[in-house]
Amino acid sequence: MSERTYLDHNATSPIRPEARAALLEALDATGNGSSVHGEGRSARAMIEAARARVAALVGADPRGVVFTSCGTEADTLALTPDFRRGEEPLSFDVLLVSAVEHAAVLRGHRFPADRVEVLPVDARGRVRLDLYDAALQRHAEAGHRMLVSVMLANNETGVIQPIAEIARRAHAHGALVHSDAVQVAGRMKVSIADLGVDLVSVSAHKLGGAPGGGALIMADPDLRPAPVFAGGGQERGLRAGSENVPAIAAFGAAAERAAACAEADAARIGDLRERLEDALRCEFPELVLLVGDVDRLPNTSCLALPGVAAETAVIALDLAGVAVSAGSACSSGKVQASHVLGAMGVPERIARAAFRLSFGWSSGEEDVDRALGAFRRVLPGLLRRRAAA
């Protein structure tokens, strides 16, 4: 098979040419960004140039950007009971998270388990604002200081949360708000001010950078979470360890390019997704399109062929030359049904059959054509086997 179609951009996107060039340039350079000699100053200049570009991706102050190794680490850094604002200590009693968060939030936070409350979602995967209000009121009356974490868009379904409204309601009770924006930053226009959140997490490899780069971005540069890694004074003392200059430089280049074409790419990619979904619905009415009637990422489709295990569909499509995924890439190898779809109340028979297609910056019309060809070759056989089972 000479050509393959990659439809798993929510797991990782191919590196952009601009990011590859920046990565190679940084690899060819020598110097630690904390050293004061010329080589060290050159490395520092690369880091700070990338910091400005990543900040611009979400309209933030560069001083609020802390580089990490990935989005997961950025989430862990953000979700701590202990902060400072300038010299003033801030401590949080409870963490409120949505039921459809990535494992990086659900399991990566630094709160004791008995100080975490999971917020229910509706059948479309959006936070139940009525129950959210009740939780905020209950904790406020108990004198609890709250940290809220709700992702901007879900990695499995693409569903976009009403983050600005979630943040507004939280701030009315004095809460701090974090959002995992890993799937959105660089794919749609994002403004930390418009979202109204205090912290956002972003990841390099989701938008065409190199693996090994992520960032936590604070709307207020004076806000400082307790570090995960203590030691040296790198990243304003918030992330000890010598910076990964090549990954950071590539991150900056990818962020700049992604920001420049985010709106145009979102429209183009949305058209590709709609073309594929329309054809599949027409030719294979047995396919279920989950959350097709709600605001979601323009690149993401969550489909299910009830009665056919997701792993079976993923392997069959892979053998036909199309890369798709089931659930989160961070949960690969696990066969249980998605916790996201479970929280939405999706019947287990459908949840266990669900798989995800996700387009990206490098996707084109030919990917839709090859994907449709693969579905036409694969699905009739899967349906026959289902009927015979």
N, C-alpha and C positions, 0 to 999 in steps of 0.2 A: 504494500500500500504506500503510494508515493506522497499523498497529501493527507494531512489531518486538519481537523477543525477544533480549535480550542475554545470551549465555552465554559470555562471555570475561572473567570477573572475575579470572582468574589473570594476565591482562595488565594490567588496571586496573579498579577498581570505580567506579561513580558516586559523586560526592561526597555525603556525608551532610548532612542539613539542619543539624545542629549544627556541622559543619565549615564549611559555607558561611557560616553566621552569624558564626562566629569570623573567617573570612577577610575578610568585608566590614567587620567592626568594625576589624580591624587595618589594612585598606587605608584606612579613613577617618581613622586616627590618623597622627600625624607624630612622627618621632623615631627616632634611631639608638640601638640598645641599648647602645652603648658610650659614649654621651654622658651627662654628669652632670646636665644640666638636667632639668626636670620631664618634658618630652616624652621624653627619653632614658630616664628612670627608668620611665616608663609602658611603653615598648617593652620594657625589661628585665624588667618584671613579667610581661608577656605571655609572654616567652621562658621565664622560670623556672617559670611556672604550667604551660606546655606540657611542660617538661622533667619535672616531677613526674608528669604524667599519662602520658607515654610510659614513664617508669621503672616506673610501676605496672602498665603493660600486661604486663610480664614479671617483676614482683616485684623490681625492682632498686633500688639507691640512686640517687637523682637525680644525685648527683655523678658517676656513672659514665656518664651519657648525653652523647654528643657529636653535635650535629646536623650533618647533611650535606645534600647536594642530592638524594640518592636512595639506594636500596639498593646500587647498583653502587659508588658512591663509598664507602659504608660498608664494603663488602667490600675495596676497594682500601686503605682506611685500615688495616684490620685485618691485612692479609696482607703484612707487612713483616718483613724479617729483624731489624729494630732496634726495641727497646722499652726502656722504663725502668719500674721499679717503685719509685716514690718517686724517690730519687736514684741507685738502683742500676741500671746498664745491663744489659740482657738482650739477647743476640744469639742468633739461631737459624740453624742450619746448613742445615736442609732443611725443605721444605714438603710435607706429605702431603695430597693432595686426592682425593676420590672421582671416579670416571670419569663420574659423572652430574651433576656440578656445573653451575650456570649459567655462561655465558661470563664473567660478572663475576668469578668465582673462577678459572676455568681460564685466562683471558687477562688478568684485571685485577690479578693479584697483582704484588708488587714483588720477587720472587725471580729470580735468574738461572735460565734454563731448565734448566741442568744440576743445579740444586739442588731440583728439583720431582719428586716421585714420584706417579704416578697409581695409586690403589687400585682394583683390579677389583671389580665387583659381580656378584651372582648373577642368575639369570634373571628375578627379580622387581625388580631394581634396588637391592637392599640391599647394603651393603658386605660383602664376604667377610671375616668376622671372622678366619678362619684365616690368610688371606693378610695381613690387617692386623696380626695378632699377629706374624707373621714379619717384616714390615717394621719394626715397632716394635723388635723384638729385634735385628735386623740393624743398625739405626742406633744403638741404644743401645750395642751392643758396639763400634761404630766411634767412639764418643764424640761422636756428633752430637746437638746439641740440636734438638728437633723442634717445629714448629708444625703442627697438624692442622686441616684445614677440611673439614667434612662438613655438607651442608645438612640442615635438619630435615625438610623435605618437598620432593619434586621438583615443579617448576613444570609439567612436561609430563604426568607420570603420577599425581602426588599421593602417591606412595609415601613413607611415613614411615620414616626411619632410626632405628635403636636408639641414639640419641645419648647417652643416659645411660651405656650400656655402652661405647660408643666413647670417651667422655670418661674413664670410670673406668680403662680400659686404657691410655689415653694418659698420664694423670696418674701411673700406676704407674711410668712411664719418665721422669717429669719434663717431659713435653711440655705445651705450651699448646694449648688447643682453642677454635676459632672455629666457629660455626654460622650459616649464612645462614637466618634464620627468616622471611624476607620473605613466604612463602606461608602461614605458620601464624599469626603474631602477629595477633591481632584476630579470627581465625576459629575458633580453639580456645584453651582455656586454656593458657597458657605460663608456666612458672616457670624463671627462669635458675638458681635453686638446685637444683630438681629435675632439670633437664637436666645439671647439673654442669659446664657449659661456662664458659670464661673470658670469651668475647666473643660477642655475637650482633648480627646486622645486621637491621634492620627498615625498612620503607618505608611512607610515608603513603598513597600512592594505591592500594595494594593493599587497604587496609582502610576506604576511604571518606574519606580526606583529600584534599588537593589535590596535584597534581604539584609537584615541587620540594622535597619534604621527605623526609628519611631520617634514620637515626640508627645509630651504633655504640654498643652498650651494654656496658660492662665490669662484670663481677661484682665486681671489686675496683677502686674508684675511683682507687687509686694506680697502676694499670697504665696505661701511656701509650705507645701506638704512635708511631713517628716520623711526623710530619705529612706529608700529601701537599702541602698548601698552606702555605707558610711566609710570614710577614709580620707581621700584627698579632697581638694576644694573644687574639683571640676563641676561645670554646670551650676555655678553659684552655690556650691556645696550641696546640691540636691541630687546629684548622681555621680558618685565617686567612680574613678577608673578613667584611664586614658581614652579620650574620644576616638571613635571609629571614623577617622577622617574620610576614607574612601566612601563608606556608606553614607555618611552625612553629606558629602559633596554631591553624590548621586541623588540623594533625597532632595537637596535644594534645586538641582537642575530639573528633576522630574516634577517637583511642585510648581516651579515657574512655568513649565510647558503645560502642565495640566490645568493650572489656573487660567492660562491664556486661551485655552480652547474648551473649557468645561461646558459652557452653555451650548456651543455648536456641537460638541461631541454628544452631549445629553440628548439633543434633538435627533441627531443622526442615529445614535445607538437605539433610542426609543423606537425609531422607525423600523430598524432591523428586528427588534424584539416583537413588535406588533405584526410584522410580516410573517415571522415564524409562528407566532401564536395563532394568528388567523388561519394559516394553512393547516396547522395541526388540528385545530378545532373542527375544521371543515372535513378533513380526511379521516380523523380518528376521534369520533365522538366519545369513545370509551375513555379517552384521556381526561383527567380532571385538572383544570387550572385553578389552583388555590389562590385566594385573595386577588383575583383579577379585577375586582370592582372597588379597589381602594387605592389611595395615593401610595405609590411605591417607587422604588428606584427605576429609572428607565431601562436599566440593563438586565433586570432579574426576572426570571420566570420560575415558579415552583409548580411542578407538574406531578401527577400520580397516575399510575395505571393500576387501579384497585385489583388486588389478587395476585399481583406480580411484585415480588420483593424488590425494593429499591436497588439493592446490590446487584440483582440479576439484570435490571435495566441498565445500570451504569456499566457493567461489564460487557453487555451485548453492544451497547453504543460505542464503547471503547474499541471493541474488536472491529466495529464498522468504521472506525476512524474519527469518532467524535468524543472529546473529553468533557464529561459533565460530572457532577458530584451528588452525593446524598448527605444531607446535613452539613455540619461544619467541617472544614478541612482539619481543624484541630481535634476532631473526634473520629478521625479515620480509623478503620479497623474495628469500630464498635458497631454492633448490629441492633441495639435497642432503638425504638422509635424516637424521633426528635422531641426534645423537651419543649421546643418552640411550638410545634404543632399540637402537642399534648396540652399545653397551657391555653391554646386557642379552642380546645374542645373538638379538634378534628378526630373523627373515629379512627381507632387504631388500624383498621384494615386499610384506610387511606394513608394514614401517617407512615406506616411501615413501607408504603409503596412510593413515597414522595422522593423526587430528585430535583436538582436545581440546575438550570442553565443560566449562565451569566456572561454577557458580552462585555467588551472593554475597548480601550482606545485603539487597539490594533484590529478590531473586528471589521468585516466588510460584507458586502452582498454575497460574495462567494461562500462565506461561512454559513449563511442562511441556506444557500443552495445545497451545500454538502450535508448540512444537518438534516434537511428535509429528505435528501436521498437516503441517508442512514436510517432515519425513522421509517421510511417506506420499506427498507430491506429488513429491519429488525422487528418492528411491532407486530406484523401479521404472525410471525412465528411465536412471539411471546403470548399473543392472544390465543393461538391454537393450543399452546401448552397449558394456559390457564383454563381453557374450556375442558381439557382432558384430565385436569387434576381432580 
